[in-house]
Amino acid sequence: MSTTKADLVNKVYETNPDLTKAIAKDAVETLLDIIKSNLEMGEDILLSGFGKFSVKQKAARKGRNPQTGDEAVIEARKVVTFKPSGKLRERLNQL
């Protein structure tokens, strides 16, 4: 099951009773906007205890359509990568 943006807003709202749902939504939206804009500028996002988001450049390469077997060129592009922190990795492996 995936967690949606609405789920995140509800968690923020439930965690802090001083916030209204509108303020919780604005907080989540603002955080996501900051993350997006920094990644667009090529800056890494490091969240201590959680992980690091970064933009990597992938070179063009040959690929294959798995349905038809036809070869195609996959163009160079940028991708967002995530590397979890050691603390997060440990917590995940305890489950």
LINZIKA-V325925 format. One record per run of one state. SS is the DSSP state (@ for helix, = for strand, . for the rest). FROM is the first residue (numbers start at 1). TO is the last residue. If there is no record, write none. Layout:
ss=SS from=FROM to=TO
ss=SS from=FROM to=TO
//
This chain:
ss=. from=1 to=4
ss=@ from=5 to=15
ss=. from=16 to=20
ss=@ from=21 to=40
ss=. from=41 to=44
ss== from=45 to=47
ss=. from=48 to=50
ss== from=51 to=58
ss=. from=59 to=60
ss== from=61 to=64
ss=. from=65 to=70
ss== from=71 to=74
ss=. from=75 to=76
ss== from=77 to=84
ss=. from=85 to=85
ss=@ from=86 to=94
ss=. from=95 to=95
//
